[in-house]
Every structure is written in structure tokens, then in C-alpha cells.
Amino acid sequence: AQSVTQLGSHVSVSEGALVLLRCNYSSSVPPYLFWYVQYPNQGLQLLLKYTSAATLVKGINGFEAEFKKSETSFHLTKPSAHMSDAAEYFCAVSGSSNTGKLIFGQGTTLQVKP
Amino acid sequence: DVKVTQSSRYLVKRTGEKVFLECVQDMDHENMFWYRQDPGLGLRLIYFSYDVKMKEKGDIPEGYSVSREKKERFSLILESASTNQTSMYLCASSLTAPNTEAFFGQGTRLTVV
């Protein structure tokens, strides 16, 4: 069975500081991993996905994530936080490689302080 | 751009009512999903459909049913709404392809009183 754990339900950073959101996965097969963002009162938007072509994945809005098989991790980072990054972030693993069925983590709310 | 449209952003219904949540996608995707989102629990899959008239139970199907009569439309039905079904409901769709991602609608916030 596959699962995802996001460490920290709330993360608070100052504007301009590094953003680090943690995600660990469990999968018996090579995983397909995703990060989504949800702004207030909106649906989920894809930030990036791991395709196995490269371990460092670049996404939208300056975010990137690094796949580390030895640590079963797929942490999301951004060098410098903006106020507009305040949102909820979800890590997900594909429950089925061809259908887009996803297993989500619990979510991490990112607060950006001025 | 892929568009997934949910018919209502906000709904308030009474306990015991039959509730229909509608979702339409415009990209000819084979797969459609209904998720429920609750604080601290992330998104949990209610039902999944991989073709017209085909459905598969997700992790929390109890109290829900679905209908997919046309490829572009996937409906979630609460047969007899209860207060513990107050939640945010998210519809999504995807292609059948390796490493495909899901595209989400804006969500329907349902309150059952």
C-alpha cells in the first residue's frame, strides 16, 4: 500500500526566508509523486511532479522538489518566500500509475509573515 | 487549459435531504474523481470512475453514491444528508496515461444543518 506523510501541519516563515515543506512517502513500487497548492477558497493546482527523469524537479512560482529514494522523501523548497505563497500545500503519491488516482498527505499550511 | 467545473461553490442543505453535486470536465478525460477535504485529514477519495457507467469505491464511500452517464459529467449523490457530511468536496479528472496528474475543480463547500 502507498501512503504519504507531511511533517508539520503548519509552517510559518518570514518573507524572503527559505521555504521547506516536508513529505515522506511509502511505496512498494517506484512512486509517482506530486505537489499541489490550494489557495483560499480554491481548488488544487499542480505545482510539480516527479517523473523519474531527474531527481530535482522544478515547478511553478519558483518551487522545486528533490526526490531522495534512500530517504523516501520528496521535500518542497523555495529559496525566498513571498506573501503570495501563503496557502495549503499537499504532497501526493499516485495510487495507480495510469489513472491519476492520488493518495494525499494531510496538508501543510504555509504562513508568510511580513 | 483543462477546465473542471463544479456546479455550486456553496450549498446549505437540511439533514435527510437528497443532495446532488455536479461536476463537468471539458478535456475528454477518461477518469473522474470525487474527494472530500477536511482539516487535518487532507483529501480522501470517495469514488472514482474510469469510464462511462463504471465506478469504483474509494476510501470513504459510505453514505455516497455516484453517477456517470456521460463521459464529461460525474455526479456525487448524498442519499440522505447528515451533519457529518458537512465538508469541502472536490472533483477532479485525468487522462489515462503514465504519470498523469489530476486536474481539480474549485470545490463545493457543503453545509448540512
Interface residues (C-beta under 8 A of the other chain):
Chain A: Q6 S9 Y32 F34 Y36 N41 Q42 G43 L44 Q45 L46 K49 T51 S52 F90 S94 S97 N98 T99 G100 K101 L102 I103 F104 G105 Q106 G107
Chain B: V4 R9 E30 N31 F33 Y35 G40 L41 G42 L43 R44 L45 F48 Y50 L90 A92 S93 S94 L95 T96 A97 P98 N99 T100 E101 A102 F103 F104 G105 Q106 G107
